[in-house]
Amino acid sequence: MDNSTLSVELPEPLHGYVKERVECGEFPDEAAYLRDLVRQDRERRAAQRLRELIEEGLASGPPTPLTEAEVARIRERIATAGK
């Protein structure tokens, strides 16, 4: 994974909080803390999207069985997606 540099300006109270988290040993440095926040945000957004998709599916009405033709199309899409 290639890294890039991001410069962030924080008000002193927030910077102090980040420094506290590092000093208590939870994170090796400030960058690790910020990377963790970004990862958590990405996971939270993915979970929210999944919840939205589930709600959309539940609201779409009762389930209907897939036909053999639909199953064949799905299998074909899966087979070609890996190529």
Wavefront OBJ file of the C-alpha trace (Angstrom):
o trace
v 0.000 0.000 0.000
v 1.415 3.368 -1.001
v 1.280 6.066 1.635
v 0.651 9.737 1.083
v 1.006 12.660 3.430
v -1.922 14.619 4.821
v -1.425 17.735 6.877
v -4.204 18.390 9.379
v -4.725 21.484 11.479
v -6.591 20.928 14.739
v -7.652 23.370 17.421
v -5.439 22.961 20.476
v -8.076 21.115 22.562
v -8.476 18.470 19.842
v -4.745 18.179 19.277
v -4.296 17.810 23.018
v -6.829 14.993 23.036
v -5.022 13.196 20.216
v -1.733 13.572 22.094
v -3.341 12.141 25.255
v -4.499 9.065 23.343
v -0.960 8.523 22.077
v 0.674 9.193 25.452
v -1.546 6.680 27.241
v -0.177 4.014 24.895
v -3.284 3.210 22.875
v -1.596 4.339 19.663
v 2.065 4.492 18.691
v 1.735 7.980 17.192
v -0.768 10.600 16.123
v -0.931 9.308 12.551
v -1.929 5.836 13.789
v -4.758 7.394 15.800
v -6.040 9.307 12.767
v -5.761 6.195 10.550
v -7.841 4.302 13.096
v -10.502 7.023 13.038
v -10.669 6.885 9.249
v -10.962 3.069 9.290
v -13.732 3.240 11.901
v -15.600 5.849 9.866
v -15.316 3.730 6.716
v -16.622 0.666 8.599
v -19.476 2.679 10.134
v -20.522 3.993 6.728
v -20.359 0.504 5.189
v -22.500 -0.871 8.023
v -24.998 1.954 7.549
v -25.172 1.221 3.803
v -25.763 -2.454 4.528
v -28.588 -1.561 6.933
v -30.130 0.658 4.244
v -29.951 -2.141 1.675
v -31.520 -4.610 4.106
v -34.329 -2.163 4.887
v -34.853 -1.593 1.170
v -35.065 -5.327 0.586
v -37.499 -5.851 3.447
v -39.682 -3.008 2.176
v -39.728 -4.399 -1.366
v -42.367 -6.974 -0.527
v -42.504 -10.699 -0.013
v -39.643 -12.790 -1.403
v -40.056 -14.652 -4.660
v -38.022 -17.726 -5.601
v -35.323 -17.330 -8.247
v -35.903 -19.054 -11.532
v -33.286 -21.376 -13.000
v -32.551 -18.743 -15.648
v -31.888 -16.109 -12.964
v -29.584 -18.481 -11.093
v -27.708 -19.201 -14.335
v -27.288 -15.452 -15.017
v -25.982 -14.885 -11.486
v -23.502 -17.735 -11.836
v -22.330 -16.331 -15.164
v -21.799 -12.866 -13.655
v -19.804 -14.376 -10.799
v -17.693 -16.448 -13.185
v -16.872 -13.483 -15.422
v -16.305 -11.048 -12.545
v -13.152 -12.856 -11.472
v -11.541 -12.594 -14.909
l 1 2 3 4 5 6 7 8 9 10 11 12 13 14 15 16 17 18 19 20 21 22 23 24 25 26 27 28 29 30 31 32 33 34 35 36 37 38 39 40 41 42 43 44 45 46 47 48 49 50 51 52 53 54 55 56 57 58 59 60 61 62 63 64 65 66 67 68 69 70 71 72 73 74 75 76 77 78 79 80 81 82 83
